[in-house]
């Protein structure tokens, strides 16, 4: 059971409900439970009941959705004629991310108009696609003079009914970046944000534009989970997808904006979110004018914020072991003990790092302390020998001599590497190092190799996207 199983499983079940129809699904479910009460069942039993209720063949649906991997990619295209009528409004499907598999989808394609500084939905089309393309508007609702006036944004998976990458066209992207925060329907906002984020990850959208859009929209975001995720996206966009030459200016903007938003909000949950984002950005890249702010937060009566600030000060070399130990002893909680381990490991001092690496190799650390120590080592502003080369060389031995839980934590911590095409040796230390490890460990355990391959793919994506934006567009 992993993230893919849960995330894709939930999405596929939601799409199955949409494909057969909600009322039909419930009718099929009633038949299924009536027939198999007090018994054990398989997926085939559920699909048999749904087939009977919907009078649809679902074996091909099962193969396309449950026996293939990767998300489908959906997009829309249309033609606007001289009088503003929209024709050839078409939904497209490609299998670029799922081994060319074309799946059956039932989705809502919606159109939105920007009016008075907000977005309002003008039309919603119920669309089925089971191939490369299908008409969105077969009735020609928009094929009238002036129809284009109601189409500033097209959302191809409104209501989030299917498991797919949803692409926005260029016009929709521009409109979304400006107005996405004004969409009143939370699920639609989340779908549009996901489309924008996928565009960043695929090198189709400048991370700087995305970051500006998020910082402008989060104050009005009513869903805390969406707000928090967007702030995490900002951090990742800055550290993973922007080359170093562009990071300083954006870093300053993120620090200043999150600090300002924290001062201005009266919502305690929002305050914590903004402070976490501000502290994390300070820990990653510093900021002299914010040192006093973070130092003050180290005495916050909110333990989570206080320890995040203390850890950030440690990573920047602005506190010491004595202070960290004093904070830990004054707190006395288990979480304080764990956070202090991470803070001590992040101190940018040779002696502190040597002690931390020795503890990693000692086999005396608990699961949580191992993760905390490695996280501290990786987050430090230390610029000397990182010790990662030795840790990579020891990775297979560690994997084969420890429990799966400890091994996963060790590998995850060691492979938490940064990529910056503007920093000498960075690409070689990440992409190059994992290529070399895979070449030298062809007979390594399959699960370990898979994890390394996944990290290599992530590092290559970062390098690819950074090179896309290394020159101002």
C-alpha positions in Angstrom: 0.0 0.0 0.0 1.5 3.3 -1.0 0.6 6.8 -2.1 -0.1 5.8 -5.7 -2.4 3.0 -4.6 -4.5 5.2 -2.4 -4.5 8.3 -4.7 -5.1 6.5 -7.9 -7.5 4.0 -6.3 -9.7 6.8 -5.0 -9.6 8.6 -8.3 -10.4 5.5 -10.4 -13.3 4.6 -8.1 -14.7 8.1 -8.5 -14.3 7.8 -12.3 -16.1 4.4 -12.2 -19.1 6.1 -10.5 -19.1 8.9 -13.1 -18.7 6.4 -16.0 -21.8 4.3 -15.1 -23.7 7.2 -13.4 -24.1 7.8 -9.7 -27.7 6.4 -9.4 -26.7 3.3 -11.5 -23.6 2.8 -9.3 -25.7 2.8 -6.1 -28.2 0.4 -7.7 -25.3 -1.9 -8.7 -23.8 -1.6 -5.2 -27.2 -2.6 -3.7 -27.3 -5.7 -5.9 -23.7 -6.5 -5.0 -24.3 -6.3 -1.2 -27.6 -8.2 -1.4 -26.0 -11.1 -3.4 -22.8 -11.4 -1.4 -24.0 -10.6 2.1 -21.8 -12.4 4.7 -19.5 -13.6 1.9 -16.1 -12.9 0.5 -15.9 -11.2 -2.9 -13.5 -10.1 -5.6 -13.5 -7.1 -8.0 -15.2 -9.2 -10.6 -18.2 -9.6 -8.4 -18.6 -5.8 -8.1 -18.1 -5.2 -11.8 -20.7 -8.0 -12.6 -23.3 -6.2 -10.4 -22.4 -2.8 -12.0 -22.6 -4.3 -15.5 -26.1 -5.7 -14.8 -27.3 -2.3 -13.4 -25.7 -0.2 -16.1 -26.1 -2.6 -19.1 -22.5 -1.6 -20.0 -19.6 -3.9 -20.6 -16.9 -3.2 -18.1 -14.1 -5.7 -18.8 -12.4 -3.3 -21.2 -12.8 -0.5 -18.6 -11.1 -2.8 -16.0 -8.2 -3.5 -18.3 -7.7 0.1 -19.3 -7.9 1.5 -15.7 -6.6 -1.3 -13.5 -4.0 -3.1 -15.6 -2.1 -0.1 -16.9 0.0 2.6 -15.2 0.4 6.4 -15.4 -2.2 9.2 -15.8 -3.9 10.1 -19.1 -3.4 13.6 -20.5 -6.5 15.6 -21.4 -6.7 18.9 -23.3 -9.2 21.0 -25.3 -9.0 22.8 -28.6 -11.4 24.9 -30.6 -11.6 27.4 -33.5 -13.1 30.9 -33.2 -14.5 32.3 -36.4 -14.6 36.0 -37.5 -18.0 36.6 -35.8 -16.9 35.0 -32.5 -18.6 31.6 -32.9 -16.7 28.6 -31.4 -16.5 25.6 -33.6 -14.6 22.3 -33.6 -14.7 22.4 -29.7 -12.8 19.1 -29.1 -11.5 17.1 -26.1 -8.2 15.3 -26.8 -6.6 12.4 -25.0 -3.0 11.4 -25.2 -1.1 8.6 -23.5 2.2 10.3 -23.2 2.4 9.6 -19.5 0.8 6.1 -19.6 2.5 4.1 -22.3 0.2 5.3 -25.0 -2.9 3.8 -23.3 -6.2 5.5 -24.2 -8.7 5.1 -21.4 -12.5 5.7 -21.3 -13.2 8.9 -19.4 -16.4 10.7 -18.4 -15.6 14.3 -17.5 -17.1 17.7 -17.1 -15.7 20.3 -19.4 -16.6 23.8 -18.2 -16.1 27.3 -19.7 -15.6 30.4 -17.6 -15.8 34.1 -18.3 -13.7 36.8 -16.5 -16.1 39.6 -15.6 -15.7 42.3 -13.0 -12.4 40.9 -11.8 -13.8 37.4 -11.1 -14.4 34.2 -13.0 -17.9 32.9 -13.4 -18.9 29.6 -15.0 -20.8 30.0 -18.2 -21.3 26.4 -19.5 -20.7 22.8 -18.3 -20.6 19.9 -20.8 -20.9 16.2 -19.9 -18.3 14.5 -22.1 -17.4 10.9 -22.7 -14.1 10.1 -24.5 -12.8 6.6 -25.3 -10.1 7.4 -27.9 -8.0 10.2 -29.1 -10.7 12.9 -29.4 -14.4 13.6 -29.1 -16.7 16.7 -29.6 -17.3 18.7 -26.5 -20.2 20.8 -27.8 -22.1 18.6 -30.4 -25.2 20.7 -30.0 -23.4 23.8 -31.0 -24.2 25.8 -27.9 -21.1 28.0 -28.4 -21.3 27.9 -32.2 -23.2 31.2 -32.3 -22.0 34.8 -33.0 -20.3 36.0 -29.9 -20.0 32.6 -28.3 -16.3 33.2 -27.6 -17.2 36.1 -25.3 -18.2 33.5 -22.6 -15.0 31.5 -22.9 -11.9 33.0 -21.2 -11.0 29.8 -19.4 -11.7 26.1 -20.3 -11.4 23.5 -17.5 -11.3 20.0 -19.0 -11.7 18.0 -15.8 -14.0 20.2 -13.7 -15.4 18.3 -10.7 -12.2 16.3 -10.7 -14.0 13.2 -12.0 -11.1 11.4 -13.5 -7.4 10.5 -13.0 -5.6 12.6 -15.6 -3.2 15.4 -16.2 -5.4 18.3 -17.4 -3.7 20.7 -19.7 -4.8 24.4 -20.0 -4.4 26.2 -23.3 -2.3 29.3 -23.4 -5.2 31.7 -23.0 -6.7 29.7 -20.2 -3.3 29.6 -18.5 -3.0 33.4 -18.6 -6.5 33.9 -17.2 -6.1 31.2 -14.5 -2.9 32.8 -13.2 -4.7 36.1 -12.8 -8.1 35.0 -11.6 -8.0 31.4 -10.3 -8.4 32.6 -6.7 -11.8 34.1 -7.6 -13.4 30.8 -8.6 -16.1 30.2 -6.0 -16.2 26.4 -6.3 -13.3 24.9 -4.2 -13.0 21.7 -6.3 -12.6 23.7 -9.5 -10.0 25.9 -7.9 -8.1 22.9 -6.9 -8.3 21.3 -10.4 -7.1 24.5 -12.0 -4.2 24.9 -9.5 -3.3 21.2 -10.2 -3.2 21.9 -13.9 -0.9 24.9 -13.4 1.4 22.9 -11.1 1.7 20.1 -13.6 2.6 22.7 -16.2 5.4 23.9 -14.0 6.7 20.3 -13.4 6.6 19.6 -17.1 8.5 22.8 -18.1 5.5 24.4 -19.7 5.0 27.2 -17.2 7.6 29.5 -15.8 7.8 28.8 -12.1 8.1 32.5 -11.4 4.7 33.2 -12.8 3.2 30.3 -10.8 4.8 31.6 -7.6 3.5 35.1 -8.1 0.0 33.8 -8.8 0.0 31.7 -5.6 1.3 34.5 -3.4 -1.5 36.7 -4.8 -4.2 34.2 -4.3 -3.6 32.4 -1.0 -4.9 35.2 1.2 -8.4 34.6 -0.2 -8.2 30.8 -0.3 -10.9 29.4 1.9 -9.7 25.8 2.0 -6.8 25.3 4.5 -5.6 22.1 2.8 -5.4 23.9 -0.6 -3.7 26.9 0.9 -1.1 24.7 2.7 -0.4 22.7 -0.4 0.0 25.8 -2.6 2.6 27.1 -0.2 4.5 23.8 -0.4 4.3 24.1 -4.2 5.9 27.6 -3.9 8.8 26.1 -2.0 9.3 23.3 -4.4 9.0 25.5 -7.5 11.7 27.8 -6.2 14.1 25.1 -5.0 13.6 22.4 -7.6 12.5 24.0 -10.9 14.3 27.4 -10.9 18.0 27.6 -11.7 20.1 29.2 -9.0 20.6 32.5 -11.0 16.8 33.2 -10.6 16.3 32.1 -7.0 17.6 35.1 -5.0 15.0 37.5 -6.3 12.1 35.1 -5.9 13.4 34.0 -2.5 13.3 37.6 -1.3 9.8 38.0 -2.6 8.5 34.8 -0.9 10.1 35.7 2.4 8.7 39.3 2.4 5.2 38.2 1.2 4.8 35.3 3.7 6.0 37.4 6.5 3.6 40.2 5.6 0.7 37.8 5.2 1.4 36.4 8.6 1.3 39.9 10.2 -1.9 40.8 8.4 -4.0 37.7 9.0 -6.3 37.3 12.0 -6.8 33.6 11.3 -4.5 31.5 13.5 -4.4 28.5 11.1 -3.4 30.9 8.2 -0.8 32.5 10.5 0.8 29.2 11.2 0.8 28.3 7.5 2.5 31.6 6.5 5.0 31.4 9.3 5.9 27.8 8.3 6.5 28.9 4.7 8.5 31.9 5.8 10.7 29.9 8.2 11.3 27.1 5.7 12.4 29.7 3.1 14.7 31.4 5.6 16.2 28.0 6.5 16.8 27.1 2.9 18.5 30.4 1.7 18.8 32.8 4.7 17.9 36.4 4.7 19.7 38.9 7.0 16.8 41.2 7.4 14.6 38.3 8.7 17.1 37.0 11.2 15.5 38.9 14.1 12.0 37.8 13.1 13.0 34.1 13.1 15.0 34.5 16.3 11.9 35.9 17.9 9.8 33.0 16.7 12.2 30.6 18.5 10.5 31.8 21.7 6.9 31.5 20.4 4.4 29.9 22.6 3.4 27.7 19.6 5.7 24.7 20.0 5.6 23.8 16.3 6.5 27.3 15.1 9.2 27.6 17.8 11.0 24.4 16.9 10.8 25.2 13.2 12.4 28.5 13.9 15.1 26.9 16.1 15.8 24.4 13.4 16.1 27.2 10.8 18.5 29.1 13.0 20.6 26.0 13.5 20.7 25.3 9.7 22.0 28.9 9.1 24.6 28.7 11.9 22.8 31.3 14.0 22.5 29.3 17.2 24.6 26.6 18.9 24.4 23.2 20.6 24.1 24.6 24.1 21.0 26.7 23.1 19.3 23.7 21.3 19.9 21.4 24.3 18.5 24.1 26.6 15.3 24.4 24.5 14.9 20.7 24.4 15.3 20.3 28.2 12.9 23.1 28.8 10.2 21.6 26.6 10.6 18.0 27.7 8.3 16.5 25.0 9.0 13.7 22.6 8.6 16.0 19.7 11.1 18.5 21.2 13.6 15.6 21.5 13.1 14.7 17.8 13.3 18.3 16.6 16.4 18.9 18.6 18.1 15.9 17.0 17.4 17.4 13.6 18.5 20.9 14.7 21.8 19.6 16.1 22.5 17.6 12.9 21.9 20.7 10.8 24.5 22.9 12.5 27.0 23.9 9.8 30.0 22.8 11.8 32.4 20.0 11.0 32.3 18.5 14.5 28.5 18.5 14.6 28.2 16.9 11.2 30.8 14.2 12.1 28.8 13.4 15.2 25.6 13.2 13.2 27.0 10.9 10.5 28.6 8.7 13.3 25.2 8.3 14.9 23.7 7.3 11.5 26.3 4.6 11.1 26.0 3.5 14.8 22.7 1.6 14.5 21.6 3.2 17.8 19.0 5.6 16.3 15.3 4.9 16.3 13.3 5.3 13.1 12.3 8.9 13.8 15.7 9.9 15.0 17.3 8.4 11.9 15.0 10.4 9.7 15.5 13.6 11.8 19.3 13.2 11.7 19.5 12.8 7.9 17.0 15.7 7.4 19.2 17.9 9.5 22.3 16.9 7.6 20.7 17.6 4.3 19.1 21.0 5.3 22.3 22.5 6.7 24.0 25.5 5.1 27.3 23.7 5.4 29.4 24.1 2.3 32.1 21.6 2.9 32.2 17.8 2.2 28.6 16.8 2.6 29.3 13.1 3.4 26.7 12.0 0.8 29.2 10.1 -1.3 30.1 7.8 1.6 26.4 7.5 2.4 25.5 6.5 -1.2 28.4 4.0 -1.2 27.0 2.5 2.0 23.4 2.5 0.9 23.1 -1.1 -0.4 24.9 -2.5 2.6 22.5 -0.6 4.9 19.5 -1.8 2.9 20.6 -5.5 3.1 21.3 -5.4 6.8 18.4 -3.4 8.3 14.6 -3.7 8.5 12.6 -2.3 5.6 11.4 0.6 7.8 14.9 1.7 8.7 16.2 1.1 5.1 13.4 3.2 3.5 14.2 6.1 5.9 17.9 5.8 5.2 17.5 5.8 1.5 14.9 8.6 1.5 17.2 10.7 3.7 20.4 10.1 1.7 18.7 10.7 -1.7 17.1 14.0 -0.6 19.6 15.8 -2.8 19.4 19.3 -4.5 19.8 20.1 -8.1 21.0 23.4 -9.4 22.4 23.7 -12.9 24.2 27.0 -11.9 26.1 25.4 -9.0 29.3 23.6 -10.0 29.1 19.9 -9.4 25.4 19.8 -8.4 24.1 17.9 -11.4 27.0 15.4 -11.2 26.4 15.0 -7.5 22.7 14.1 -8.1 22.0 12.9 -11.6 25.5 11.6 -12.2 25.8 9.9 -8.9 22.6 7.9 -9.2 23.5 6.9 -12.8 26.8 5.6 -11.5 25.2 3.8 -8.6 22.7 2.0 -10.8 25.5 1.0 -13.2 27.5 -0.4 -10.3 24.5 -2.1 -8.6 22.7 -3.9 -11.4 22.1 -6.9 -9.1 20.8 -4.8 -6.2 17.4 -5.7 -4.6 14.6 -4.7 -7.0 12.8 -2.4 -4.6 16.0 -0.5 -3.8 16.8 0.0 -7.5 13.2 1.1 -8.1 13.5 3.8 -5.4 16.8 5.0 -6.9 15.4 5.1 -10.4 12.4 7.1 -9.2 14.8 9.7 -7.5 16.9 9.8 -10.7 13.8 10.5 -12.8 12.9 13.3 -10.4 16.5 14.8 -10.6 16.4 14.6 -14.3 13.1 16.4 -14.4 14.5 19.2 -12.2 17.6 19.5 -14.5 15.4 19.5 -17.6 13.0 22.2 -16.3 15.8 24.4 -14.9 17.5 24.4 -18.3 14.2 25.4 -19.9 14.2 28.6 -17.8 17.9 29.3 -17.4 17.5 32.2 -19.7 14.8 34.9 -19.2 12.0 34.2 -21.6 
